[in-house]
Amino acid sequence: MRRDSLRKCLAWTELLHTGEMRYSKALDPLLATGLALRRGSTVVLLEESTLSTIVNTQCREMIRIRDEARELARSMGLEVTITSRPDEALALLQRLQASQGEPLDACSCRDMSAGLFNDSKHIERVPVLSRIYSEWARGRHLRGELRLKAYGRLVHRAHGLDLGEVTRALGQVCIPAQRASRLNDYDLSRIGLVLTSENLAPFEQMSPNKGLVLFCPGYNTGLAALWLGSLPAACPWVHFGDFDPDGLAIFERLSLQSGREGRFVPDLDGLERMRPSLPAWSGARAFDPKRYTLQAMQELAAWGRENEVFAEQEQVLQLLGWQEVCGLDAQPHADSQSTTS
């Protein structure tokens, strides 16, 4: 595939839809064949039916792949622009997404490049692929920290430290990412409930009478998903997030990364009860059920699109309280401090 094929497809599709546009080199083939005419800095379409055939047969699938790759990158929290090689970009993104939880040395750039493209240096040589890999590597779960609260026995095996005792004493625990990613160091077998929170203030207020509370800061889902996927299969999971297009996407990303089914709150029942008090949605990104894979997220997005409102976690706490939202009994809230294990 030629490196400039996607740019040509995007430019030709725009010209087909608008009839005229500012000149770019991507339009030179249309000018050379008489399908378009240049007038100063503007290019005017002459043969609409012919260009329509070209776009439908050669460009639509490439643009569809680009859009799929772009959406996958966004869902992974990667800020990259895909302007070339969309099929290779999509293949790399899918491989990176599937690598969640694998050791870092199993995901080296050259090993991954050889496996995907039969060339150990292909990713390094192609700018869009290099940007994707670099962005992913910078944001991988072996960075930052995991913030949690344990309500019950959760032992760090190497040190004999009970994170439940730490939580009772200090309010919460902060574990450096490299330590948190060593899951065999922690005895998670006793965890009977897990709550995750998108925002920090609700995380600090959530004090169930059992289980584990994890802070999941926005799209930085790697560490939380790693722990979610390692908890007992029978452990129920409730995620408290903002009810907006990104909040739904964050929950879906956590679910797909961890391989765990969970419940998003506020749910439809809570949203219906709060509806008169919720502000109108005016964000740039619309509620779109087609954006999501999980049926529950599609239904919530459809409700949001129909009602055109949103709810931040802090507002939900004021209207309903976290215990009622999550369907849990309350426990006195400890002062929120932190320690490093």
Secondary structure, DSSP 8 states (H G I E B T S, - for coil): --TTHHHHHHHHHHHHHHSEEE--GGGHHHHHTTSEEEETTEEEES-HHHHHHHIIIIIHHHHHHHHHHHHHHHHTT------S-HHHHHHHHHHHHHTTTS-GGGG-HHHHHHHHHS-TTHHHHSHHHHHHHHHHHHHSSSSSEEEEEEES--EETTTTEEHHHHHHHHS-EEEEHHHHT-GGGB--TT---EEEESSHHHHHH---SSEEEEE--TT--HHHHHHHHHS-TT--EEEE--BSHHHHHHHHHHHHHHT---EEES-HHHHHHHGGG--B---SS---GGG-SSHHHHHHHHHHHHH-B-B-HHHHHHHT-HHHHHT------------B-
